[in-house]
Amino acid sequence: MKGIVLYCSQTGFTERYAQWIAKELGFDCAPAGKQKAAALSLYDAVVFGSWVRAGSLVNAAQFARLLLRLPGKKAAVFGVGARPADAVSLAVVEKAFPKERFPSLGRFYFPGGMCYEKMGGLSRKMLQTYAKMLKKQKEPTEETRKILEFLGTSFDCTNREALRPLFDFLKG
């Protein structure tokens, strides 16, 4: 199967997953950008990955418009963020690519991390504002305390084994 992995990455976690996918499946790999449907129609499979910012998948709308011009294409999308993989994190990907509109699309979420050293100023500022808001809670929950703890430092939770369901989807 001939395929391509397109990705948007701010701090490198999404790019790492994209490269792992491409290497495992023998796909091409490129930053998402100005790809045209005609060029992507030459591939049997198209994978799009992006990072999560404030509960949204960055550049998802652009890829969704492109995907609508590739009917019948084997396709998958994945989001990468600081949250662990759970129903809440997967819901971000599902919101960007609703099942009603994209019924055969594979949807995945992979844990990434945070790298303040590579993060843009706006993203850092948003996280600092979020942390300040959480710190103002008079009786913080256990989850709030955990969030504040991980907001304070860079970390990496990427895991190559997390990709297994995506590989199974694309090979199946």
N, C-alpha and C positions, 0 to 999 in steps of 0.2 A: 504494500500500500504506500502510495506517495502522499506525504503530508507536510504541513507546515505548522509551526507554533509561532504565534504572534503574541507579543507581551508588552505591557506597560509596567515599568518598575521605577520606583523612586530611590530605594536604598539597596536594591540588589537581591532581595529575597525572591521576588517574582521571577526575575531573570534567572536565578539559580534553578528554580523549578522548571522553567521553560527549557533551559539547556539540558536538564536531566531527562525531561520528556523527549526532546529531540534526539538525544543520544540513544536512549533506550529503544526508540521506535524507528530510528534512521530518518527522521524528519528534518526538513530545513527549519531554521530558527531565525527570527528577525524581530526587531522592535516594531510594534504596531504603529502605523502612521498613514502613509498615503497609498496603501495597497488598494487595488481596484478589483472589483468582482471578476472581471475578465481574467486577470492574472491568477486569482485564487481558484477559478474554475478548473485550472489545470491540475489541481490537487484532488486526491480522493478524500482527504480528511483535512479539516482546519480546526486548530485549537487556539483559543484566545485566553490569555491570563492577564489579570491586573490586580492591583492592590486596593485594599479597602480604606477609604477615608471617610470618617464621620458617617458610617453606616451605608455608604454607597460604593459601588464598584467603579473606579475611575475609567473613563472612556468607554464604558459599556454601551452607551447609546450609539456611538459611532460604529462599533462592531455589530450591534443589533441591526442597524440599517444595512450594513454590508451583508450580513448573514441572510436577510430577507431576499437579497438578490442572488442567493445561491441555493435555490430549492433542491431538496433531496441530497444535499451534501452531508456526509458524516461530519458532525461537528461537536465540539465540547468547549465549555468555558470553565475557568477556575478563578477563584478569588484567593488572595493571600493577605493575611492580616495578623495583628498581634494576638487576637483571641485564639483560644484553643478551638479545634474543630468540633463544632456542636451544631444543634439545630438552629440556634440564633445566628451563628456565623454563616451557615449555608443559606439561611433565609435572605441574606444580602444578595447572594448570587441569584437566587430564585426570583427576587423582586426585580432585578435588572433584566432577567430573561424569563418571563412568565411562561409556564407550561402551556397555557392556552395559545400563546403566540408562537412558541417554539417547542412543539410536542416531542420531537425526537432528539432534542439537544441534551447532551450529558452535562450535568452541573456538579461542580465540586468546589470544596474549600480546603485550603491547606494552611496550617499554622506557619507563620513567618517569623516575625520578631519586630524589634525596633533597633534602629541604628541612628542615634542622634547625630553622629558625626557626618552621616551622608544625607540627613533629612533636610529638606528645604525650610527656610525661615517661617513660612506660613504654617506648615505642618507642626513645627516646634511650638509656635505661638498658640495654635489651636489646642495642642496637648497641654500646654501650661495653663491655659484658660480652663480647660476641662478639669485639671487637677485642682486648681483653686476653687472651682465650684464644688467639687467633691469634699474638699477640706472644710468647707463651711457647714457641712451637715452636722447637726447637733448630736445625733446618735447614728453614726455610720454603721452600715451593715457589714457583715464579714466580707461579702463580695466587694463592697466599696473599699475596704481596707486592702484587699488583694489587688484591686485595680490601682490604687495609689502606690502600692509597693512596686508593681511592675512599671508604672509610669516614670519612676525615678531613675531608671537605668537602661542601657542598651542590652539587648539579649537576642539570641538566635534559637528558634525552635524548629528550623527547617528539618524535614525528615523525608528522605528519599522513599522510604517504605510507605509513606502516606499516599504515594502516587499509584499504588497497586489498583485501586478501583477505577481510576482513569484509564490505566493500561487495559484492564479487562473490558471496559466499555468500548474502547477503540478497536481492540482486537476481536471483540465478539460480534 
